[in-house]
Amino acid sequence: METIFGNLQGLKSSQLKQLQRLYHQRIPGDRITTPEFSQRLAAISTEVNQPVCAYINRRGQVIRVGVGTPRQTQIPPLELPRYGAERLSGIRCIATHLKPEPPNEAALTAMALQRLDALVVLNISGTGFTRRGGGSTGYVKEAYLAHLTPQESRTLITSPAAPKVGESQIQSPSWNISPPLGLDDLADQDLVNLVENLEAEFQREFVAQEVDADHDRVLIVGLMTSEMTPLQFQDNLLELARLVDTAGGDVLQTIQQKRSRIHPQTVVGEGKVQEIALTAQTLGVNLVVFDRDLSPSQVRNLEMQIGIRVVDRTEVILDIFAQRAQSRAGKLQVELAQLEYMQPRLAGRGRTMSRLGGGIGTRGPGETKLETERRAIGQRISRLQKEVDQLQAHRSRLRQRRQHQEVPSVALVGYTNAGKSTLLNALTNAEVYTADQLFATLDPTTRRLVIPHGEADEHQEILITDTVGFIHELPVSLMDAFRATLEEVTEADALLHLVDLSHPAWLRHIRSVREILAQMPITPGPALVVFNKIDQADSETLALAREEFPLAVFISASQRLGLETLRHRLAQLIEYAVDCG
């Protein structure tokens, strides 16, 4: 039996049958609709006293019938057969309307969300008569034909909540609405010609604005809640944009919303979800990134309503780690973190994997695919954990050997992109990879460094280790997975806490690093705060940093400024740490 969607309360069985019979209608392939089909739809709508929508594919087949407005009966994005900024969906909607007025904005927005070939709104008269032979007529007062228009003819409107990140303008959907038409005039419209011309223009526009095809086209979504300040919120969005860029994505636009609390199902409100879906379709976005962690159910709800892949901040960081890890230990730990993150999110990743539980249609020989997948991932996690533990034991033996030789050690810690690898290279000529990116290096690198010792011209060797960069709200799974790097921090005699003084949020970065260090199972040794990139900081920031941190060292690793002072202060730090130890 063909399915009827929408508000079916109060409908008689005879009315439901009339709606179901619409599925057996066929419209000529080059016509938008016919007078007979329009009158029949209007007659049913008059009888049930509700709007009715019929969705028709390009072969002229009715594929969906709904009772309600185009907004209430729209097809979920994931069920649409075609999707993309350069194409239309291949479906048109014939809708009835009980009032004599042009299509309203809700109906037009639904058309844009679904990228319909066309939207026809039939204003019904409320009366009618049946002509000889049983055909319904006289029910349609006037009709309107609407369709999308290409980007170049659209206006840009500034959103009142537009963020100061990336593209700060929200694109308003643009459409063309015909004057009132009679049914014969509507039937004369050539659907094939209309669609081909529109898609040719969309294609030209899409190619003209298309970025690297190998990169994800990303829309960032930020939610500002009551517990954060506007400055913190903007810093978070800027950092997320940098994370996406580091991961290889291109941020096309940022959308933000201010709410007192997170919406439990979709994080942002219903209207904002619709705006996200519309913007994603307008720009040809293929990935939506949220500025916070999402639950598995929130990801599923958002993907169902937006129609494209949705990820959170943690997943972006995991992706970067997967790209950056070089050593065997690093790769093992990245895979372990990814699997632990993925395991609770399996349900809903495709219909074949979402049928866990009893009931008709779920039973059969063997396990469901979801159970099999979970079992395989669980076994892989166990194997990886054993390998990581073995590597951890091996690293522990190496550290004990170094400690037995009584060589003091220092760990470089700091917020990601603070310049730790650049400093290591400047001090030791280590040739560690550096880049102006977040998490440019992940695997710990240890090098020998000669520093002054004692009053005379004596020297001593120490070991200095570059660690993975810390980040605001570092995911717990990564804290556990990157024990290798974090062990270097807890086992070191002292720490060099490097801070990027040119970053607007340098004070917040210091707090974030200290919070993570405070969570270590073993209390790290004494730390020396070192402010880097002083050549890029303004005089006011330098004065504030000197006042707040009078014992800190100020350097520029890239310009090799202040390194001799750093070596002497490092010698004092090591002497203090060894004496206290």
N, C-alpha and C positions, 0 to 999 in steps of 0.2 A: 504494500500500500504506500502511495506517495505521501511524504511527510508535509504537514502544514506547520509553519512556524509562527510564533508571535502570540498574541492574546486570543485564545480560543474559548475563553469563558463565556458561557451563555449561548454558544452557537448550537444550532440544531444539527442533527445528523444529516438532514437533507442539504443544509448549507455547507457542511464539511464535504459532502460528496461533490457539490458544485465546484468547490475549491480544488478538490482532487482531480476533477475532470480537466482542469486547466493544464495539467501535465501532459495531456494527450493532444494539446494544440500544437500546431506547427506554423511558424511565420516564414515567409519567403526570405532566403538568405540575404538579399540585398535591401530588404525593407526593415525599418526600425520597428514598425508594428502595422497592423491592418485595422481598418475601421471596425470590422466584425469583432476582432479580438479585444479592442479597446472598449467597445460597447458591452461586450460580455463581462469584462472585468469590472466595469462601472456598475453594471446591473447587480452583480454579486455584492459589490461594496455598498450599494444602496440598500440591498436587502438586509445585510448584517449591520448596517449603520456604523461601519468602521473603515478606515483606509485599508486598502489591499495592495500588495506589491507582488509583481511577477518578474522573476529574473530569467533572462533568455540568453543563451549562448549564440555564437556566430553561425551556428547551423540552423538557428531558428527554433531550437528546442527549449521548452520551459524547464529549468533545472531547479527552481526554488520558488515556492509560493508562501507568502507571509501575510499575516493579518496584523496591520500596524503601519507606522510610517517607515520611510526608508532608513531612518536612524535606528528604529526598533527592530527592523528585520534584516539589517545588513549582514552580509556573509562574513564570517570570521576570516581574518587575513590568511591564516594557514590553510584554509579550504579553497582559496582562490586559485584557479589553474595557472594564471600568469601574473607575474609581479615584477615591477622594476620601473625606474624613473623614465626609461626610454620607451616603455610600452604601456598599453592599456590592458585591462584584465581580460578582455574578450567577452565581457558580459554587459548587458544593458538592463536597466530596470524600468518597468512600466508601473507607475504608482498612481493610485487615486487619491484625491484630496477632497475633503468634505466642504471646504470653504472656497469661494471664488477669488483666489489670489495666486500670484506667481510662486514658484518653489521657494521655501524659506531656507534660511542659512543652515539649519540642522540637516535638511535633506541634501543640500549642495555639499556640505562637509562630508556626509556619508558617501556621496558620489566620489569625492576626492580621495577619501580613505581607501575605497575599493578600486580606485582608478577605473571606474566604469566607462565603457564605450560611450554611453549616453544615458541620460535620465529623462524620462517622459513623465510629466505630471498631468493627470487628467482631472480637471475640476468637474465634479459631477453636479448635475442640476437638482437632484433630489426627486425628480419625477422621470417618467419614461413611458414608453408604450411598446408593445410587442407587435412587430409586423407579421404579416401572413407567412407561415412556414416556420414560425417559432424563433426567428432571430431577434435578439434584443437590440433596440435602438432608442435614440432620444435621451440617453442618460448622461452623455458628456456635453457640458456647456462649452468648454474651451480646453485647449491643450497647450502645454509649454514644453519645448525641447531644450535641454541644457547639456553642455559638455565642457570638459576641461580645456584650458588654453595653455600654450607653452609658456615657459619661464620668462622669455624676453618681453612679454607683454604684461607681466605681473608687476605690481607695486610692492615695495618693501615697507613694512610698518615696524616701528620700534616697539618692542615689547616693554611694558612698564616695569617688568621684572628682569629685563635683559642683563645678563652677567657681564662683567668686564673681562671676559675670557674669550679669546678667539672671535668668532663671528657673533656680533651682539644684536643682530636683527633677525626677527622671526619672519619667515616668508608667508605672506598671506596667499591662500589658494585663490586662483583666478579661474573664472568660468564664463562661459557665454550663455545667455538665456535668450531664447527667441521671443518675439512678440506673441500674443495669443494666436493660436492656429486652430483651424478647423481640422477634423479628422482626415478629410481628403488631402489637404495640404500636408499634414503630418505623414500620411502614407506615401506621398511623393518624394519624401526625403531619401536620398541614396545613402544607406548605412556604410556600404563598402567604401565609397568615395570619401565619406566623412572620416572614417577610421584610418584609412591609408594616409590621408593628408595630415591628420593629427599625429600619427605615429612617426611619420617622416620628419615633422618639425621637432617632436620630442627627441628623436634619435640625433638630429643635428645638434640640438641643445645639449644633450647628454655627452656627446663626443667632445664638444667644445669645452665643457667644464670638467671632464673626467680627469681624475688624478691617476697615478700609477695603478695599473690594473692589479699588480701584485700586492698592493696595500689595501687593508681594510678601510672602508669609508665609514668614519665613526661619528656618532652623535653622543655627546656626553650629557648626562642628566645629573644635576646636583639638587639635593634637598637640604634646605637650611632649617634646622629645628631650633627650639628655644634655648637649648643648652650651649649653642655656639654663637660667637660674635660674627658680625659681617666680615671682619678682617680674616678671621680663621676660616670662614666659609670660602672666601675668595682664594686664600692660600691653598686650601684643599683642592679647589677646581683647577688652579694653575698646576699644582703638583700632578693631579690626575692627567691633565693634558700632556705633561711631560712624560708621564709613564706610558701613555698611549703612543706618543711619538717614539719613545725608546723601544717599544714593542713592535714598531713598524707600521702603525696605523696613521691615518690622516684625519685629524679632527676637523670636520666640516662645520660644526655648530655646537653650541652649548645651550641647553635649556635648564632653567632652574625654577624651583618653587619654594615658597616659605610656608611651613606648616608647624603647628604647635607640637605635633607628634607624627610618627611614621604611620602611613596607612598599612594595616596588617596584611592586606592581600596584594597590593600593588605599589607600596612604598609612597608613591605620589597619588594625588586624587584622580578621580575618573576623568575629569575634563582634561587634566594634564596628560594622562595616558593617551587620550585621543589626539592631543596636540603633538605628542611625540610620534605617534603613528603617522600622522599627516605630514609632519616635517621629514620623517624618514623616507616616506614615499616621494615627496617633492624633491629631495636632494639625492635620491638614489643611495641612501645609506644602507650598508649591509651588516652593521654591528652597532648596538646601543650599549654604552658603558655607564653604569651607575657609580656614584662617588662613595658608596658604602657597601658593606657585605649584604648579600641577599640570601634569603632562605631558599631551599629548593622549590617550595610552593610558590614563592614570589616570582622566581625565574619562570616557572611554568605559566603562571597567570599572565605575566607581562609578555611572554613570547606568543601566547595565544591571541592577545589583544593587539600587539604591535605587528606581529607577522614575521619578524626577523630575530636573529640571535641576540640574546641579552646576556651580558656578563657583568660581574662586579669587580671592584678594585682588587680583591685578592687574586682573582683569576688572571688579571692583567699582570700582576707582579709575578705569579707563577710562570706565565708565558715568558716574561723577560728572563727569569732565572733559567728556564729550559734552554733559551737561546745562548745565555752567557756561560753556563757551566762548562768547564774544560776538562777538569780532572775526573778520574773514574769515581772518586768519592763524591764530588760535586754532582755529577750526573745521577748517581744512585740516589742521593738525597733529594734532588729535584723530582725525580720520578716518584719517590716515596711520598713527598708532599702532594704532588698532583693526584696520585691515586687516593690518598686519604681525603682530599678535597672532593674528588669525583664520586666516591662511594655512596654518600647519602643523596647524591643528585642524579642517580641513574633513572629513577622513576620519572616517566614523562619524556625521556629522551627518545621519542619515537613511539608509535602506537604498539609496535611489536614488543616493547619492553615495559609496558605500563599495565600489564594484566595480572599483577600479583594478587592472590587471594582466591577464595572459593567462589562458586557460582557457575551458572550455565555458560559454557564457552571458554572457561579457564582451565578445566580439568583435562587430563590426557596423560599419555605415557611420558615419563621423565619429568624434568623440571621446566618451569617457564624460562623464557630467555633471560628475564630479569634476574631470577634466582641463579641461573648459570653464570651470568656476568658478575654478579656480586660474589659468588663463590670463587671465581677465577681471580677477581681483583683482591679478595681477601687472602688467597694463597700467595699471590704475587707480593702483597704487602709484607707478609710473614717472611718470605725469602729475602726481600730487600732489607728488612729490619735486621736480619741475621748478618747480612753482608756489611751493613753500616756498622753494626756492633763490632764485627771483626776488624774493620778499618779503624774504628775508634780505639780498639785495644792496641793496634799497631802504632797509631799516632801517639798513644800514651807512652809506649815503650821508647819511641823516638824522643819524646819530651823528657822522660826520665834520664835518658842518655845525655841529653844536653844539660840537664840540671846537675847530673853527676860530674860533668866537666866544669861545673860552676861558671857557666856563661850566663850573665843576666839577660833577661828578655823584656822587651817592650812591645805592647800591642797598639797598633794605630786604630782608633775607633772614631766614629763620627757619622753624621747624617750622610745619606747617599749624595754623591757629587760634591762633597766638601773638598776634594783634592787629595785624598789619602795616597792613591797610587802615584800621583804627580810628585808628592813629597817623598815617597819612598824612592822614586827614580832620582830625584834631586840629591838625596842624601847618600845613596848607595850605587847609583848608575845601574839600577836593577832591570831596566827596560821592560817594566810591566806595562801592559796595554792601558792607555788612558784615552778618555773621550769625554766631551761635554754632554754626558748622558747619565741617567740614573742607573745604578747597578752596572757600570761599565765592566767591573771585575767582581767575580764572586768567590773564586777559590783563594784560600789564604796563601800568601807568598811571604816566605821568611828569607831575610838577607842579613849578612853581617855588616855592622857599622862600627867604625872606630871613633871614639869620643875621648875628650880630655879626661885625665885622671890624676888627682893629687895636685900638690902645689907646683911641682916641677913640670917639665915638658913630657910628662908620662902620658901614656895612652892605654886604653883598654878596649877590648872588643865586646860588643853586645849583639844580641839578636833582635831585629825589629820585624814585626809581622804586620802585613797589610790585611785587614779583615773586610768582610762584606759590609756595605753601607747600611746603616740603620734607617728606618723610615717611620713616620708617624703611624701609630696603630699597626705595628708589624703583625701580620697574621700569626696566630698561635701555632698553626701547622708548620710555618716556616721557622719559628723559634725552635720547635722540636727537631725539624729536619736538618737545620744547619748547625747541629751541635759541633761539627768540626771547626767551623770558624769561631763559634762562641766559646769553645773550649780554650782556644788560643787567648781569648780575653781573660778567662778565669784563671788560667795557669800562668799568665805573664806576671812578672814582678811589678810592673808599673804600666800605666796607660798614657798614651798621648791622645787627648780628646781634641780632634781637629774640627774647627768651625768655619764655615764659609761666611765671612763677615759681609760679603757683598749681597747676600740674600736678604730680602726684606724681613723674613721670619726667622732670623738667626737665633733669637732668644728662645723661640718655641722649639727650634731644632735642638738646642742644648737640653731643654727640659725633656724632650722625647728620648734622647740618647740616655739621659740619666735614669729615666723611668725604666727603660729596657735593662740597663745595667743592674738596677735595683732588683730585678726579677731573676737574676742569675742564681743558680743553686749554691755557688761559692762566691763569696764577696771578692770582687776584683781588687787589685792593689791600688796604691795612690795614683791620682791622675793629674796631669798637667794640661791645662787648657791652652790650645794654640789657635790663634785666629789667623786664618789664611785669606788670601786674595785681598790684602789691604790696599793693593794698587787700584782695586775696583770699588772700594768703599769710600763714602764721603766723609768729610771731617767731623760732622756731627755724630755719625755712627762710631767712628774711631774714638771720639771723646767719651761717648756713653760706654763703650766696651771697656775702656781703660778705667773708668770710674767703677763699673760693676765688677770687673775682674782685674784688680790691681796686680795680681801675681801672674797674669797670663803673658804669653809670648806672642808677638805680632810678626807675621811673615808673609811673603808671597812666594809660594813654591815654584810657580812657573817662571817668575822673574829672579828667583834665587836671592830674595831679600830676607835678611834676618836669620839665615841658616846657621851662621857661626854662633850667634846668641843662643839659638835653639840647642846646638850641640852642648854648650856649657850648661844650660839649664837642664838638659837631659842627663848630663853627668851628675848634677846635684840630686836630681830625682832618683836616679839609680842608687846613689850612695845612701839616700834616705830610705828607700824601699828595702835595700839589702840589710841595713842596720836594724830596721823595724822588724824585718822578717826573721 
